[in-house]
Amino acid sequence: MVVEANCKFHCLFFCDVRTVVLSSFDKYKKEVLSGTLEWSPMHTSEAFWLEVWNVTHVVPRSNVEKFEEKDFQVLRVLLKLVEASREPRSLAVGCHDIGQFILHHPHGRYIVSDLQGKELIMRLMVHPEAEVQKQALLCVQKLMLTKDKVCPTLHV
C-alpha cells in the first residue's frame, strides 16, 4: 500500500514536470502569435533557449529547435511583428528573441538572413526608443559575426 502511494506520488510529480517543460514553448508560441511581447523569463532566460525535452521523440529537442516546426512559423511571425509593430516593447523583445534564435540555432543566422530578417532588424537601429535600438544592434551583431566572434560583454 505504501509502495503504491509512492508510485502515484512519483507519477504525478514527474507528469507535472513534463507538462511544465512541454508547455514552455507552447506559452512562448502563444505570446508570439498574439502579436504583443513582454519581457518575461521565456525571453530573458538562457534556460528557455537551451531547454531540452524528450517525451515522444527518440532524440531530445531544444526549444530553439521547435522553431523549425511548420516551416519556421514562429520565427516568421516574429519577423512580421518586428516589421509591423508600433509597440516599442514588442519590437525590443522581438529583436532580442531573433538574436537568441541566431545565437542558439546551428543555422540561425542563415535562416534569418534567408527570411530577409537582417534588413528588418537593421531598420530598427534608428528607432526613436533606445531599448529598441540596443536590441536591434545586439541582434545585428549576432547576425554579422560568427558565434565564436560575438563579444560576450554585449550579451544582455
N, C-alpha and C positions, 0 to 999 in steps of 0.2 A: 504494500500500500504506500509506504514512504517512497519507494523507488518510483512507482507510478506517478506520484505527485511531483517528484523531482523532474521526471521526464517531461511532464506537462509544463512545468515552470521553464525548463530549458528550451522547450519547443516554442513557447510563447515569447521568451526573451529573444531567441535567435530570429524568429519570424519578424518581430518588431524591428530588429537591427537591419534585416534585409530590406524591409519596407522603407526605412529611412534612406538607406543607400540608393535604392531604386528610384525613390521619388525626388531626390535632389535635382536630377537633370530634368525630370518632368516639371517640377516647380519652376526651374530656370526657363525652360521652353515656354511655359505658360506666360511667364512675365515678358519674355521677348515678344511673343505673339500678341500680347496686349498693346504693345507699342509704347509703353511707359516703363522706364528702367529707374530703379532706386539703388543707391549704394547699400548693399547687404552682403552677408558672408558669402553668398553664392558668387558674388562678383569680386570681392576683396580677398578671399581666402585661396591660397595656393592649393589647399587640400581639395577644394572643389574641382579644380582643373586636373588634378592628379588622381582623384578618387577612382578606384578600380572596383568593379562589381562583377560577379560571376554567379548567376543563378541558373539561367537556362543555356548559357553559352559555354562551350568547351574551353575557349580561350577567354580569359578575363579581358574586359574592355574598360577603358577610362572614359570619364565624361567627355573629354575632348574628342575622343573617337566617335562618340554618339552624334557629334556634329555632322558626320558623314551620312547619316540616315536621310532618306528621301532627297537625294541629290543636294545635300548641304542646305536643307530648308532653313534651319535656324540661322546659319551664317548668312544666307541670302536675305532673310528678314532683318537681321542686324544691320547689314549693309544698306538696306532700303530705309531703315529707321535713321541711320546716320545721314542719309541723303535728304530725307524729307522732314524730319522732326524739327520743331521750333523750340523744344524744351531743352535748355542748357544741360540739366542734369542727365537727361536721357542721352544726349549727344556725348557727354563726357564718359558716362558708363559704357555706352556702345563702343566708343573708341578704345576704352580700356579692355573690354571683352574681346574685341577683334585682335588687339595686341596680345592678349593672353592666348588666344587661339593660335596666332602666328608663332608664339614662343613655345607652346606645348605640343602642337601637332607637327609630326615629322615633315610634312609638306605644306604647312600652314601659309608660309609667305608666298608660295607659288599659287596656291589655291586662291588666296585673297587677291593677288595680282591678276590672275585669270578672270576674276569676277569684277574687275575694274575698281577694287576697293582702295587701291593706292590713290587714285585721283579723288575719290570721295573724301578720304581722310585728309589729304593734303589741303583741300579747300577749307577744312575746319581749323587749320593752323593760324588763320587770320580772323577767327571768330571773335566777337567783342568780349566774350566771357573768358577770363584767364584759365579757369579749370578745363574748359573745352580745348583751348589752345594747348595746354600742358598735356592732356591725354592724347590729343591728335599727334603732337610731336613725339611722345613716347611710342605711340603705335607706328608712326612712320620710321622711327629709329629701328624698331624690331623688323619692319618690312625691308629696310635697306641693308641692314647688317646681318651677317651670318650669326647663328646662335652663339658661337664662341667669341664673337666680337662685340656683343651687346654689353654695354657698360653696366655693371651690376649696381653702381651707385644711383643710376637713374630709374631703377625699378621702383614702382610705387606700390 
